[in-house]
Amino acid sequence: MESCHILRRFPGAPEAVLANLEQGEFEIPFALSEAVSEVRAIMRKYRDIPASFADACLVHMANELDTGDILTLDSDFVTYRWRRTRPFEMLIAPAR
């Protein structure tokens, strides 16, 4: 989970994220078993980057949730597109 990775240097932060998930504060509306072919297609489309499995899942979720707003430090999301042509709205400016 991206937020755990981003917050890994803050003592207790990843555990707090997981606790919030457990308490229902966050919801991850994603069932991989129903999205395998779409995720595979996204990974294929971006094989030159290459797109990680996690990135492909996030692109797929953007398509499903109809939003390109993303909180990530991964600069590859400047290149990825949701709904095939729409750029992501990076909620944190990518490092240069």
N, C-alpha and C positions, 0 to 999 in steps of 0.2 A: 504494500500500500504506500503510495507516494507520500502521504503526510507523515507516516512513520519514518520514512527515509529522510525527508526534509528536516524533521525534528529530532533526529537521532542524537545530536550533540547536546540536547537539553535533557538533563537527568529526569527520568520519569515521564517525559512527554510521549514517547511511543506507547507506553503502558496506558496513559490517560486517553489516547486516541482509541485504543482497543477497548478500554472500559466504556467509553462513550458509545462505541458500536454495540457492545454487549447490553447496554442500558437502553438501546433504541434511539439514541440521540441522532445517529447518522443511519442512513439506509443505503445499501449497495444493491441497486435494482439490476442485478446482472446474473444471468444463469448461463454459464459457459456452454453447457450441453446444448443449449438452444442457439448458440452463436458461433459455433465452431467454423462453419463454412465462411461466414462473414469475416471473422477474425483472420482466418487463413488467407482470404482474398486481400485483406488490408496488408498483411505481412508480405504477401507476394508483390503488391503494388509498390511498396516501399523497400523492397529487398536491397536496393543500392545504398540505403542509409546505414545499416539495415534497421528496420523497425523491430523493436523487441516485442515479445508476446504481450507484456504489460501495456506498452504503448498502443498496440493494435487493439487491445481490449478497451482502452480509454477512447480511442477514435470511434470504435463501434458504439460505445455507450453514448458518446456525443450525438451520433446519428439517431440512436433510439430515443434519447431524452430531448432531442431537438434543441441543443445548445452547444455553442462552441466556447463558452466560458470555461477556462481551465486554470487551476492553481498548480503550477509545476515549475521546477527549475530546469526542466529538460528542454534545451534549445531546439530539439528536433520538432517540437510542436509549432515552430515558425514555418516549417516545411510541410507538415501534415495538413490535410484538409478533411473537414467533416462534410457530410453530404456532397462528397466528391470534389467540390470547388470552393467551399467556404473556408476562409482562414480562421484559425482559432484565435480567440481573444485571450491573450496571456494576462492573467491577473497579477503576475509578478513579471517584471521586465526581464528578459533573458540576459544572462551575463555575456559580455563581449570579450 
